[in-house]
Amino acid sequence: MNLEPNFQIDIIGITMSILAWCLIGYFVYRIRKKQSERIPVWKIVIVVLVGLLSFSFNLDVFDTPIRLSILPLGVWIMYLFKGNIERWQKYRLFAWLGFWANFLFLLFAFVAIPIHHGFYPKNEPATYIGNIEKASIINIHPSGEELALSKENLLNQLTQLKQDTVYSEEWYEDTYMNKESNEGKERFPYQLMGISAKWGSGLHPIIYIEEDGKGILITTSREQLYFRSEVSMLLRKGELK
């Protein structure tokens, strides 16, 4: 059994953030260059960061959380503590740059959505099941038999898996409401361990395998996906090559 932590980063999201910060740095450079009195860079950084503060609300766009800023809270704070009007005139552009930077991050977030979906299509199991070298299964329910994962079958079927509907209510009723008919069996009594999602996806899926070894249920922080195979991915230990 492999219980190593699955460390993943969203490489596309990080790249977009870096590009946004580079563009903000360029705007800071242009504004500072036009000023007759050069403000220390460390002060500008503080003002821009404070300017980022805003009243905002969250949206969900293509299964991606988006933060939309509506009121410049940071700019108001800087204005209240401006000291005098001359000082405010020196810093106000940087404060407003901080606020408008929220929309720059929003723009780059929108750009990242189709790129992320292109590199990591959510309807392909290979997005969630990357390196299977250390893959194994554990029983998470007493009804699960003493079986082992066939890495060969899993690898061969990875591109052949067909997506099906997640019947959450029906599965729940069949498992917990009809105990006499199913004799306490769990539909997904095995959990796939020791795997990681495709590198750079930022995904941390939990993957369950169906009792017949032909179905997998992928659970992420936002959704569930169900795939079926024609060949069982579970075999008795003596049948493994």
C-alpha positions, 0 to 999 in steps of 0.5 A: 500500500502506498500512502505517500501524499499526492503533491500537485500544482496547477502549473497553468494557473501559476504561469498565468499569475506570473504573467499577470504580475509581470504586467503589473510590474511593467505598469508600475515601471511606466508610472514611476518613470513619468513621476518627477519625484521617484517613490521608493519601490518598497513603498510602491509594492505596499500601496499596490498590495493594499490597492488589491483589497476589494469587496468582491463576490465569487462566480463559477465559470466552466467549473472554475471559481472566479473572483469578481471585484466590485468596490475598491476597498484598498483605494479607500483605505489609502485615501483615508490614510493619505496624510495630505493631498500632495502625498495622495497625488503621488500614490493614488495611481499605484493604489488604483493600479492595485485595484485594477490588477484584480481585473487583470488577474480575472482576465488571465483566469479566463484565458487559463480556462480553455488552456487548462481544459485543453491540456487536462480534459476532464472527461478523460480518465488519464487526466486523473490517473497519471503515474500508476507505477506504485498503484494499489488498492485497499478495501474500504468496505467489509463486502470487498473481496481480497483482490489485487489491482491489475496494473496491466489491465488498468493501463490497457483500459485507460484510453478505452474507458467509457463515461457513464452517468453518476446515479448518486441517488439510485446507488445510495438507495440500493446500498443503504435503503435496500440492505436486505436485497444487496446483503450489505454490499458496497458498490465501490468497496475499493479505493485506488491508492498510490496514483497521482493526477496528470502532472501540472493539473492541480487535481487531487482526485479520490478514485474508487473501483466498483465491486466487479472491477470494471467501473471507476468513480473519480471524485474531485473537490467539484464533481464526480465522474463515472467510467466503465471498462469491458475488462476487470481491473481487479484480479485474484492475487494468484491470477496476476502475472 
